[in-house]
C-alpha cells in the first residue's frame, strides 16, 4: 500500500468545500472536497466524529494558554486501498488574544486563516483540509486537519546529518531555506516561531540528482504569524530563532544564507551587517 495525501488543490486555487466555505470563526466548518470524500467513507466528516476518533499523538499535549492542544496522526485508506496520512489537531480552550479578539479565539483559527493567507500570497505552506470549532458551556473546542508533507524532511533532520552532506546538498538546503524565509518577510509577515522543525525541504529524487534539480521548502505552524510592526527588528527575531538552533552551520554558510535572503553578494557590506546584528543578539542573550 502507498502513502499519499488526499487529492487537493495547489496553493492559489480555490478548494471546493463541504459542508461550507464560510470563515472559520463561529460554528461553520470548512472541508476540502477530496478530503470530505475520504472522511465520509470512514464516517468521520463531522466535528463530533473527528473529536471522538482515536489517533496516535505525535507530540506531547501542549497545555499552555490555560487549555490543551494535541496533534495526532490519522491514517485512512481510500476506496482503492491507498493509505493517506493526516494530522488531526484538536484543542480545548487553547486561546490566543489580540486587539481584534480581546476575549480570545482558538489558536487553530489563527493558523487556519494564516494558511489560507499564505496560499493566497503564493507562499509555500502546509495545506489545511478541514477546520471547525464549537462552544459548549465553558469549553471552546477547535479541530484543524493538515495534510502530510510527503517527500519532505524538516530542517532539523537535514541539520542532524550536516556532517554527512556534500557541499552541493548543503548549498541546496541553505538556499531553499533562505528563499522561503525571504518570501515570508517580503510579504510583510513575521512567522513568530521559526524553528528548523517548521521548514520542510524536498528530498532529492535520487541519490545523485541531476544539475537541474532544485530543493524547495514549505512552512508549517503558522498560528503565531502576524504582520510586521518594526520590520528590521522582527526579521532579526525570526532569523535569530534559526541562528541559535543551527549550530552546525559555519560562518560562511550563514553568509550564503543571508546572501540569498537579501539577494546580495555573500561578501557584501549588507550581508556583513546582518551577520553582525545576529552575532550581537547572540552575545546579548549569553549575558
BAFI-3210 file (N, C-alpha, C; in Angstrom, 3 decimals, decimal comma, padded with zeros to 6 digits):
// residues 287
n [1|2|3|4|5|6|7|8|9|10|11|12|13|14|15|16|17|18|19|20|21|22|23|24|25|26|27|28|29|30|31|32|33|34|35|36|37|38|39|40|41|42|43|44|45|46|47|48|49|50|51|52|53|54|55|56|57|58|59|60|61|62|63|64|65|66|67|68|69|70|71|72|73|74|75|76|77|78|79|80|81|82|83|84|85|86|87|88|89|90|91|92|93|94|95|96|97|98|99|100|101|102|103|104|105|106|107|108|109|110|111|112|113|114|115|116|117|118|119|120|121|122|123|124|125|126|127|128|129|130|131|132|133|134|135|136|137|138|139|140|141|142|143|144|145|146|147|148|149|150|151|152|153|154|155|156|157|158|159|160|161|162|163|164|165|166|167|168|169|170|171|172|173|174|175|176|177|178|179|180|181|182|183|184|185|186|187|188|189|190|191|192|193|194|195|196|197|198|199|200|201|202|203|204|205|206|207|208|209|210|211|212|213|214|215|216|217|218|219|220|221|222|223|224|225|226|227|228|229|230|231|232|233|234|235|236|237|238|239|240|241|242|243|244|245|246|247|248|249|250|251|252|253|254|255|256|257|258|259|260|261|262|263|264|265|266|267|268|269|270|271|272|273|274|275|276|277|278|279|280|281|282|283|284|285|286|287]
n.u [000,827|000,449|001,488|-000,072|-001,068|-004,452|-006,117|-005,921|-006,405|-003,702|-001,608|-003,056|-005,302|-008,848|-010,521|-013,022|-015,683|-017,007|-018,811|-019,262|-018,007|-017,456|-016,096|-013,711|-014,477|-016,772|-019,358|-019,256|-018,092|-015,231|-014,368|-012,240|-013,010|-011,981|-010,917|-013,242|-014,650|-013,038|-013,197|-015,946|-016,208|-015,227|-016,997|-016,444|-016,821|-017,667|-017,803|-018,123|-017,535|-014,836|-013,762|-014,012|-012,638|-010,105|-006,632|-003,109|-001,024|001,443|003,064|003,774|000,963|000,109|-000,083|-000,273|-001,530|-003,778|-005,337|-005,657|-003,878|-003,577|-001,762|-002,310|-001,661|-003,548|-004,402|-005,838|-007,527|-008,310|-010,875|-009,475|-007,562|-005,338|-003,236|-003,649|-002,099|-002,927|-002,832|-004,341|-005,533|-006,430|-008,071|-008,828|-010,072|-007,712|-006,480|-005,823|-005,176|-005,911|-005,807|-007,920|-009,430|-010,081|-011,184|-010,333|-009,626|-009,655|-006,363|-005,973|-007,785|-006,553|-004,328|-005,510|-006,552|-004,155|-002,823|-004,484|-004,071|-001,303|-001,293|-002,845|-001,098|000,819|002,887|004,756|003,172|001,985|-000,876|-004,256|-007,072|-009,441|-011,488|-012,994|-015,006|-016,392|-018,525|-019,416|-020,919|-018,399|-016,418|-014,377|-013,895|-011,752|-010,912|-008,435|-007,315|-004,440|-002,472|-000,218|003,236|004,459|007,460|009,237|011,573|012,119|014,024|015,528|016,088|017,791|019,856|020,841|022,165|024,274|027,092|027,358|026,542|027,290|028,994|027,363|024,741|024,463|024,470|022,083|020,197|020,596|020,032|017,333|016,011|016,589|015,372|012,652|012,220|012,814|010,669|008,489|009,091|009,285|006,655|005,738|005,351|005,822|006,979|007,126|007,696|010,015|011,340|013,760|012,400|010,048|010,372|010,090|011,847|012,290|013,049|015,789|015,204|016,660|019,651|021,721|020,952|020,266|021,881|019,935|018,051|016,333|016,094|013,195|011,145|008,713|006,531|005,356|003,105|001,708|000,409|001,330|001,957|002,132|001,562|004,265|005,440|007,676|009,787|012,638|013,575|011,858|012,330|014,943|014,407|012,985|015,016|016,984|015,964|016,366|019,168|020,218|019,716|020,731|023,438|025,397|026,018|028,479|030,377|030,699|028,614|026,386|026,736|026,171|023,454|022,333|023,012|021,381|018,921|018,891|019,282|021,835|025,415|027,550|029,769|029,238|028,775|026,243|025,367|027,320|026,586|024,051|024,868|026,535|024,645|023,099|025,047|025,578|023,144|023,126|025,281|024,256|022,231|023,695|024,635]
n.v [-001,186|002,290|005,457|008,525|011,992|013,166|014,040|017,391|020,944|022,902|025,506|028,733|028,105|027,835|025,861|023,391|023,178|021,509|020,958|023,734|026,943|028,953|031,625|030,764|031,466|031,079|028,665|027,501|025,014|024,050|022,085|020,516|019,261|016,765|015,613|015,471|013,378|011,189|011,228|010,860|008,257|006,900|007,543|009,964|012,645|014,876|017,222|016,135|013,407|013,487|014,565|012,516|010,333|007,847|008,392|008,397|010,220|012,571|014,316|015,549|016,669|020,120|022,332|025,002|028,392|027,980|025,911|022,907|021,351|019,148|017,072|014,650|011,646|010,538|007,868|006,882|004,685|004,845|004,132|002,711|001,399|002,856|004,442|007,213|009,854|011,950|014,915|015,347|017,832|018,861|020,905|022,350|025,167|026,504|029,319|032,332|035,804|039,076|042,496|042,680|040,485|040,507|038,868|036,449|033,587|030,309|029,059|027,530|028,607|031,000|029,864|028,501|030,641|031,919|029,994|029,959|032,585|032,636|030,887|032,371|034,421|033,067|031,854|029,055|026,768|024,537|022,487|022,879|020,929|020,748|022,536|023,426|024,659|024,638|025,787|025,054|025,590|026,238|025,372|025,673|024,357|023,259|022,066|021,177|019,968|018,979|018,197|015,496|016,075|014,652|013,230|015,065|016,425|017,848|020,843|020,403|017,665|017,629|019,180|017,622|015,693|017,033|016,812|014,645|015,460|016,447|019,276|020,336|019,469|020,668|023,336|023,402|022,985|025,256|027,332|026,815|027,089|029,766|031,142|030,643|031,874|034,483|034,982|034,959|037,156|039,237|039,483|040,943|039,669|038,194|035,139|034,143|031,875|030,464|027,818|025,314|022,877|023,598|024,186|022,519|020,585|019,512|016,161|014,875|013,509|011,244|009,379|010,682|013,466|015,258|018,166|020,070|019,845|021,352|021,991|022,655|024,465|024,284|025,871|025,395|025,426|028,010|029,606|031,755|033,687|037,034|040,428|042,655|045,021|046,495|046,222|045,523|044,771|042,637|040,858|040,128|038,872|036,557|035,368|034,953|032,908|030,673|030,893|030,365|027,683|026,249|025,141|023,750|025,021|026,801|029,924|030,903|029,582|030,729|033,232|032,611|031,913|034,394|035,930|034,889|035,370|038,174|038,727|039,429|039,935|037,516|038,476|041,079|044,391|044,669|042,051|041,463|043,280|042,307|039,840|040,656|041,827|039,618|038,174|039,982|039,989|037,352|037,496|039,245|037,650|035,726|036,901]
n.w [000,000|-000,712|000,650|000,648|000,197|000,394|-002,680|-003,446|-004,059|-005,399|-003,953|-004,142|-005,613|-005,460|-003,145|-003,620|-001,411|001,512|004,421|004,126|002,973|004,682|006,744|009,343|011,932|014,640|014,205|011,741|009,477|007,543|004,772|002,554|-000,675|-001,705|000,594|002,089|000,867|001,539|004,347|004,699|003,799|005,957|007,913|009,225|008,681|010,343|013,032|015,652|015,231|014,417|016,703|018,538|017,452|017,680|017,622|016,955|019,049|018,107|019,380|022,692|024,617|024,331|026,880|027,346|027,714|029,249|028,356|026,366|023,722|021,036|018,706|016,349|014,488|011,847|009,973|007,003|004,765|001,292|-001,222|-003,094|-001,723|-001,059|001,302|003,422|005,085|007,686|009,666|012,581|014,460|017,603|020,003|023,217|024,735|024,156|023,691|021,855|022,203|020,965|019,750|018,022|018,796|021,759|023,732|023,017|020,857|019,339|018,853|016,595|014,835|014,136|012,875|010,722|009,204|008,617|007,031|004,775|003,976|003,383|001,195|-000,597|-001,111|-002,449|-001,080|-000,209|001,794|004,357|003,604|004,584|005,262|006,665|008,913|011,993|014,717|018,048|020,644|023,928|026,816|029,084|027,482|024,643|021,715|019,050|015,778|013,483|010,406|008,767|005,833|005,274|004,664|002,338|001,037|002,014|004,408|007,642|008,503|010,776|010,569|008,304|009,321|011,412|009,965|008,872|008,746|007,083|004,607|001,259|-000,284|-002,285|-001,598|000,895|000,120|-001,339|000,728|002,343|000,513|-000,285|002,177|002,844|000,733|001,206|003,718|002,966|001,185|002,964|004,647|002,778|002,129|004,178|006,592|009,780|010,936|013,566|015,033|014,181|014,071|013,110|012,725|011,554|008,916|005,940|003,731|000,361|-000,614|-002,557|-005,859|-006,369|-005,455|-006,694|-007,826|-010,897|-012,382|-012,744|-010,777|-008,081|-004,698|-002,707|-000,324|002,343|004,627|008,001|010,904|011,625|013,464|014,958|013,192|012,052|010,931|010,162|012,565|013,415|011,058|010,510|013,055|013,651|011,562|012,249|014,675|013,855|012,260|014,170|015,729|014,088|013,863|016,463|016,733|014,601|014,884|013,597|011,262|009,553|009,611|006,946|005,735|006,900|005,803|003,154|003,403|004,250|002,066|000,027|001,234|001,351|-001,277|-002,234|-002,613|-001,124|000,218|000,665|002,145|003,182|003,794|005,707|007,688|008,540|009,525|011,619|013,292|014,055|015,424|017,481|018,803|019,708|021,496|023,435|024,471|025,751|028,016]
ca.u [000,000|001,213|001,041|-000,155|-002,044|-005,640|-006,033|-006,434|-005,865|-002,427|-001,722|-003,519|-006,555|-009,934|-010,996|-014,446|-015,798|-018,166|-020,145|-019,383|-016,752|-017,541|-014,928|-013,603|-014,987|-018,123|-019,622|-019,169|-016,975|-014,665|-013,762|-011,865|-013,886|-011,326|-010,832|-014,604|-014,990|-012,293|-013,763|-017,283|-016,029|-014,941|-017,977|-015,715|-016,957|-018,424|-016,978|-018,185|-016,837|-013,399|-013,366|-014,011|-011,867|-008,806|-005,496|-001,829|-000,415|002,820|003,778|003,119|-000,050|000,507|-001,009|-000,130|-002,697|-004,908|-006,108|-004,862|-003,854|-002,884|-001,576|-002,331|-001,574|-004,718|-004,125|-007,085|-007,450|-009,383|-011,550|-008,504|-006,589|-004,209|-003,217|-003,461|-001,682|-003,474|-002,532|-005,580|-005,141|-007,622|-007,752|-009,891|-009,733|-006,332|-006,897|-004,931|-005,879|-005,343|-006,633|-009,159|-010,191|-009,579|-011,680|-009,645|-010,137|-008,754|-005,163|-006,127|-008,487|-005,480|-003,496|-006,301|-006,568|-002,797|-002,562|-005,203|-003,419|-000,036|-001,594|-003,309|000,100|001,729|003,993|004,576|002,795|001,220|-002,285|-005,265|-008,231|-010,653|-011,465|-014,269|-014,927|-017,654|-018,540|-020,448|-020,623|-017,098|-015,441|-014,268|-013,115|-011,434|-010,242|-007,780|-006,635|-003,480|-002,014|001,170|004,167|005,181|008,632|009,979|012,088|012,291|015,400|016,220|016,585|018,952|020,919|021,431|023,007|025,086|028,459|027,307|026,126|028,349|028,863|026,224|023,492|024,414|024,083|020,657|019,438|020,713|019,354|015,883|015,540|016,683|014,357|011,342|012,164|012,740|009,299|007,621|009,391|008,951|005,199|005,413|004,896|006,746|006,477|006,908|008,112|010,736|012,238|014,091|011,407|008,882|010,695|010,167|012,564|012,057|014,140|016,174|014,509|017,553|020,896|022,551|020,073|020,991|022,222|018,764|017,157|016,434|015,328|012,307|010,762|007,331|006,485|004,210|002,915|001,554|-000,538|001,892|002,235|001,465|002,177|005,348|005,281|009,033|010,248|014,011|013,665|011,127|013,100|016,056|013,869|012,761|016,297|017,746|015,442|017,139|020,594|020,612|019,487|021,515|024,808|026,330|026,351|029,674|030,258|030,492|027,294|025,434|026,879|025,420|022,035|021,953|023,140|020,139|017,835|018,912|019,556|023,049|026,663|027,858|030,823|028,815|028,636|024,891|025,360|028,152|025,820|023,057|025,607|026,969|023,484|022,769|026,089|025,393|021,967|023,551|026,132|023,381|021,486|024,609|024,992]
ca.v [000,000|003,521|006,556|009,763|012,945|013,226|014,996|018,691|021,966|023,505|026,864|029,726|027,677|027,778|024,498|023,101|022,934|020,825|021,442|025,144|027,660|030,151|031,949|029,765|031,886|030,615|027,228|026,990|024,110|024,041|020,802|020,400|018,231|015,461|015,089|015,140|012,031|010,217|011,203|010,265|006,807|006,354|008,134|010,927|014,014|015,738|017,676|015,187|012,166|013,755|014,817|011,261|009,261|007,533|008,615|008,362|011,536|012,645|015,180|015,684|017,726|021,488|022,766|026,434|029,251|027,591|024,849|021,780|021,230|017,916|016,752|013,189|011,120|009,750|007,210|006,342|004,090|005,204|003,002|001,956|000,769|003,744|004,929|008,662|010,328|013,256|015,383|015,751|018,737|019,139|021,718|022,841|026,389|026,901|030,563|033,456|037,076|040,157|043,696|042,394|039,464|040,614|037,756|035,264|032,669|029,156|029,334|026,882|029,551|031,853|029,097|028,239|031,864|032,180|029,067|030,469|033,831|032,280|030,337|033,468|035,184|032,205|031,392|027,611|026,460|023,318|022,559|022,515|020,393|020,743|023,379|023,655|024,956|024,549|026,275|024,442|025,979|026,892|024,735|026,157|023,326|023,508|020,974|021,523|018,835|019,322|017,051|015,058|016,628|013,502|013,546|016,177|016,299|019,187|021,342|019,711|016,399|017,917|019,707|016,494|014,945|018,028|016,328|013,627|016,048|017,064|020,725|020,640|019,302|021,732|024,567|023,277|023,170|026,661|028,184|026,612|027,658|031,227|031,637|030,606|032,931|035,752|035,150|035,300|038,507|040,187|039,663|041,756|038,778|037,555|033,806|034,169|030,626|029,932|026,728|024,464|021,814|024,138|024,302|021,187|020,655|018,362|015,209|014,701|012,380|010,076|009,574|011,641|014,269|015,974|019,557|020,952|019,695|022,360|021,759|023,736|024,395|024,595|026,275|024,925|026,005|029,429|030,252|032,990|034,624|038,350|041,458|043,395|046,347|047,037|045,202|045,046|044,098|041,371|039,972|039,607|037,937|035,299|034,789|034,533|031,599|029,704|031,057|029,743|026,242|025,623|025,328|023,088|025,886|027,608|031,358|031,097|029,068|031,787|034,272|032,151|032,038|035,801|036,439|034,523|036,061|039,597|038,850|040,249|039,180|036,953|039,267|042,487|045,068|044,423|040,733|041,593|043,995|041,382|038,846|041,309|042,025|038,316|037,857|040,870|039,487|036,137|037,916|039,803|036,546|034,928|037,636]
ca.w [000,000|-000,764|001,490|-000,111|000,697|-000,442|-003,775|-003,063|-004,942|-005,047|-003,429|-005,087|-006,195|-004,501|-002,920|-003,485|000,019|002,059|004,137|003,780|002,766|005,491|007,562|010,395|013,231|014,906|014,144|010,381|009,206|006,197|004,409|001,153|-001,239|-001,779|001,953|002,523|000,376|002,331|005,697|004,626|003,654|007,285|008,839|010,048|008,200|011,245|014,150|016,765|014,878|014,451|018,088|019,274|016,837|018,276|016,721|017,668|019,280|017,619|020,324|023,991|024,591|024,674|027,924|027,558|027,469|030,071|027,716|025,891|022,272|020,660|017,284|016,199|013,128|011,470|008,699|006,457|003,427|000,378|-001,853|-003,891|-000,839|-000,785|002,669|003,487|006,409|008,027|011,013|013,232|015,542|018,410|021,169|024,086|025,481|023,846|023,056|021,657|022,282|020,162|019,804|017,288|019,532|023,144|024,548|022,555|019,840|019,261|018,058|015,289|013,972|013,611|011,954|009,517|008,397|008,139|005,928|003,611|003,563|002,738|-000,125|-001,448|-001,478|-003,199|-000,240|000,024|003,172|004,545|003,222|005,575|004,571|007,492|010,108|012,659|016,145|018,765|022,021|024,751|028,188|029,233|026,588|023,270|021,028|017,645|015,060|012,217|009,765|007,725|005,062|005,427|003,680|001,793|000,228|002,619|005,771|008,206|008,525|011,869|010,024|007,448|010,168|012,141|009,024|008,194|008,506|006,028|003,337|000,459|-000,410|-003,141|-000,873|001,904|-000,582|-001,655|001,970|002,737|-000,471|-000,208|003,441|002,778|-000,204|001,833|004,735|002,224|000,693|004,099|005,102|001,720|002,172|005,345|007,651|010,711|011,264|015,006|015,686|013,030|014,414|011,951|012,543|010,858|007,490|005,354|002,463|-000,502|-000,784|-003,963|-006,485|-006,436|-004,710|-007,436|-008,669|-011,944|-012,065|-012,862|-009,633|-007,035|-003,484|-002,309|001,085|002,720|006,031|008,790|012,234|011,308|014,374|015,511|012,107|012,103|010,102|010,811|013,150|013,219|010,113|010,688|014,345|013,631|010,691|013,044|015,670|013,154|011,852|015,342|016,153|013,305|014,175|017,729|016,688|013,530|015,365|012,696|010,127|009,725|009,309|005,504|005,380|007,256|004,776|001,979|003,729|004,256|000,692|-000,663|001,930|000,998|-002,701|-002,256|-002,647|000,188|000,861|000,651|003,438|003,680|004,444|006,912|008,709|009,088|010,298|012,852|014,154|014,633|016,406|018,627|019,515|020,398|022,612|024,489|025,086|026,581|029,252]
c.u [000,871|000,623|001,019|-001,149|-003,262|-005,475|-006,659|-005,779|-004,521|-002,657|-002,177|-004,809|-007,615|-010,446|-012,512|-014,665|-017,083|-017,899|-020,249|-018,022|-016,738|-016,235|-014,898|-014,155|-016,413|-018,223|-019,541|-017,940|-016,540|-014,103|-013,495|-012,518|-013,240|-011,212|-012,210|-014,991|-014,300|-012,880|-015,143|-017,210|-015,816|-015,894|-017,337|-015,934|-017,952|-017,510|-016,948|-017,420|-015,327|-012,910|-013,189|-013,057|-010,511|-007,713|-004,233|-001,248|001,044|003,684|003,065|002,081|000,530|-000,523|-000,817|-001,481|-003,939|-005,779|-005,208|-004,995|-003,030|-002,768|-001,451|-002,225|-002,778|-004,455|-005,399|-006,846|-008,605|-009,946|-010,607|-007,436|-005,359|-004,348|-002,861|-003,168|-002,179|-003,042|-003,795|-005,217|-006,402|-007,229|-009,020|-009,372|-008,268|-006,439|-005,748|-005,751|-005,155|-006,233|-007,971|-010,042|-009,738|-010,056|-011,099|-010,360|-009,200|-007,528|-005,221|-006,903|-007,495|-004,669|-004,226|-006,308|-005,191|-002,445|-003,230|-004,540|-002,102|-000,297|-002,048|-002,139|001,087|002,934|003,778|004,337|002,018|-000,227|-003,175|-006,514|-009,526|-010,462|-012,875|-014,045|-016,321|-017,490|-019,706|-020,111|-019,303|-016,034|-015,531|-013,321|-012,867|-010,700|-009,677|-007,117|-005,704|-002,977|-000,544|002,031|005,054|006,352|009,466|010,478|012,322|013,777|016,185|016,851|017,838|020,133|021,613|022,394|024,063|026,482|028,497|027,027|027,318|028,044|027,642|024,903|023,362|023,945|022,598|019,799|019,435|019,905|017,836|015,312|015,513|015,643|012,983|011,211|012,082|011,327|008,354|007,832|009,084|007,451|004,773|004,960|006,063|006,175|006,199|007,327|008,966|011,795|012,570|013,062|010,167|009,144|010,895|010,730|012,403|013,291|014,520|015,495|015,356|018,796|021,797|021,666|020,877|021,109|021,032|017,848|017,414|015,532|014,390|011,825|009,317|007,334|005,231|004,111|002,813|000,696|-000,012|002,261|001,474|002,203|003,266|004,836|006,594|009,798|011,633|014,145|013,009|011,732|014,232|015,565|013,603|014,082|017,082|017,261|016,154|018,603|021,005|020,471|020,316|023,003|025,841|026,738|027,556|029,415|029,947|029,123|026,198|025,537|026,097|023,916|021,592|022,073|021,888|018,965|017,737|019,128|020,761|024,266|027,036|028,901|030,465|028,730|027,260|024,807|026,176|027,385|024,768|023,728|026,047|025,805|023,029|023,783|025,945|024,197|022,329|024,399|025,296|022,649|022,369|024,926|024,135]
c.v [001,249|004,546|007,808|010,702|012,899|014,269|016,299|019,743|022,469|024,920|027,815|029,340|027,578|026,355|024,455|022,654|022,234|020,608|022,916|025,756|028,945|030,390|031,028|030,194|031,386|029,117|026,661|026,124|024,268|022,649|020,777|019,149|016,847|014,809|014,698|013,736|010,953|010,097|010,562|008,745|006,141|006,917|009,139|012,378|014,811|016,116|016,632|013,899|012,360|014,000|013,500|010,212|009,077|007,722|008,728|009,765|011,524|013,549|015,124|016,801|019,077|022,034|024,240|027,123|028,808|026,512|023,702|021,679|019,999|017,807|015,239|012,818|010,215|009,183|006,512|005,775|004,570|003,943|002,131|001,285|001,595|004,337|006,420|009,086|011,765|013,634|016,020|016,544|019,156|019,951|022,151|024,041|026,795|028,174|031,557|034,738|038,143|041,375|043,462|041,398|039,458|039,493|036,419|034,519|031,468|029,488|028,631|027,767|030,513|031,112|028,833|029,464|032,161|031,268|029,561|031,734|033,545|031,753|031,425|034,316|034,361|031,752|029,912|027,298|025,157|023,538|022,138|022,065|020,471|021,710|023,497|023,981|024,929|025,137|025,622|024,747|026,725|026,322|025,316|025,193|023,717|022,302|021,532|020,262|019,373|018,045|016,754|015,642|015,500|013,955|014,688|015,798|017,693|019,553|020,756|018,408|016,636|018,400|018,595|015,698|015,831|017,515|015,310|014,221|016,609|018,551|021,116|020,538|020,337|023,038|024,560|023,556|024,643|027,556|028,052|027,235|029,184|031,816|031,679|031,709|034,302|036,011|035,588|036,750|039,549|040,447|040,496|040,951|038,287|036,191|033,672|032,928|029,831|028,906|025,931|023,369|022,291|024,427|022,894|021,278|019,362|017,471|015,133|013,484|011,114|010,368|010,607|012,463|015,028|017,450|020,501|020,877|020,782|021,986|022,939|023,485|024,828|024,910|025,716|025,746|027,528|030,196|031,556|034,005|035,929|039,314|042,175|044,686|047,112|046,027|044,664|044,238|042,723|040,376|039,318|038,615|036,572|034,609|034,257|033,186|030,485|029,703|030,261|028,227|025,535|025,793|024,662|023,936|026,763|029,056|031,586|030,588|030,049|032,956|033,880|032,311|033,499|036,435|036,117|035,291|037,526|039,839|039,766|039,346|038,732|037,768|040,743|043,052|044,806|043,083|040,783|042,266|043,098|040,330|039,421|041,494|040,712|037,924|038,708|040,421|038,239|036,502|038,466|038,686|035,723|035,607|037,187]
c.w [000,000|000,184|000,641|000,566|-000,184|-001,533|-003,316|-003,930|-004,468|-004,555|-004,523|-005,773|-005,107|-004,376|-003,029|-002,053|000,388|003,544|003,788|003,595|003,578|006,227|008,773|011,739|013,412|014,726|012,737|010,188|007,766|005,948|002,920|000,572|-001,286|-000,414|002,458|002,088|001,204|003,737|005,711|004,523|005,008|008,354|009,782|009,626|009,040|012,400|015,261|016,470|014,937|015,877|018,851|018,727|017,530|017,233|017,566|017,801|018,825|018,499|021,666|023,908|025,009|025,659|028,276|027,372|028,237|029,465|027,323|024,378|021,916|019,142|017,171|014,734|012,884|010,080|008,217|005,069|002,570|-000,286|-002,670|-003,042|-000,577|000,609|002,691|004,922|006,619|009,438|011,586|014,482|016,300|019,648|021,906|024,869|025,305|023,000|022,908|021,679|021,484|020,335|019,112|018,029|020,996|024,056|024,091|021,448|019,813|018,401|016,707|014,319|013,343|012,550|010,649|008,618|007,812|006,961|004,659|003,063|002,850|001,330|-001,086|-001,932|-002,307|-002,410|000,065|001,498|003,191|004,108|004,374|004,846|005,354|008,644|010,664|014,116|016,752|020,168|022,751|026,208|028,253|028,302|025,184|022,552|019,575|017,069|013,758|011,679|008,694|007,060|005,325|004,312|003,151|000,938|000,761|004,007|006,322|008,296|009,681|011,370|009,189|008,292|010,950|011,266|008,358|007,832|007,369|004,645|002,576|000,285|-001,236|-002,407|000,240|001,278|-000,922|-000,414|002,368|001,809|-000,371|001,066|003,374|001,832|000,431|002,880|004,060|001,717|001,805|004,504|004,033|001,654|003,375|006,539|008,495|011,064|012,751|015,756|014,693|013,447|013,149|011,685|011,803|009,384|006,933|003,940|001,673|-000,581|-002,258|-004,562|-006,571|-005,608|-005,363|-008,364|-009,727|-011,587|-012,140|-011,633|-008,604|-005,861|-003,242|-000,889|001,281|004,216|006,713|010,079|012,163|012,311|014,951|014,437|012,315|011,191|010,893|011,443|012,974|012,367|010,436|011,982|014,295|012,649|011,476|014,094|015,030|012,829|013,053|015,876|015,391|013,723|015,412|017,706|015,621|013,820|014,465|011,506|010,461|009,301|007,829|005,061|005,774|006,290|003,519|002,219|003,615|002,876|-000,117|-000,069|001,513|-000,494|-002,923|-002,352|-001,240|000,945|000,950|002,064|004,038|004,410|005,730|008,038|009,347|009,963|011,637|013,826|014,798|015,710|017,659|019,462|020,314|021,622|023,753|025,211|026,020|027,910|030,432]
res [x|x|x|x|x|x|x|x|x|x|x|x|x|x|x|x|x|x|x|x|x|x|x|x|x|x|x|x|x|x|x|x|x|x|x|x|x|x|x|x|x|x|x|x|x|x|x|x|x|x|x|x|x|x|x|x|x|x|x|x|x|x|x|x|x|x|x|x|x|x|x|x|x|x|x|x|x|x|x|x|x|x|x|x|x|x|x|x|x|x|x|x|x|x|x|x|x|x|x|x|x|x|x|x|x|x|x|x|x|x|x|x|x|x|x|x|x|x|x|x|x|x|x|x|x|x|x|x|x|x|x|x|x|x|x|x|x|x|x|x|x|x|x|x|x|x|x|x|x|x|x|x|x|x|x|x|x|x|x|x|x|x|x|x|x|x|x|x|x|x|x|x|x|x|x|x|x|x|x|x|x|x|x|x|x|x|x|x|x|x|x|x|x|x|x|x|x|x|x|x|x|x|x|x|x|x|x|x|x|x|x|x|x|x|x|x|x|x|x|x|x|x|x|x|x|x|x|x|x|x|x|x|x|x|x|x|x|x|x|x|x|x|x|x|x|x|x|x|x|x|x|x|x|x|x|x|x|x|x|x|x|x|x|x|x|x|x|x|x|x|x|x|x|x|x|x|x|x|x|x|x|x|x|x|x|x|x]
***
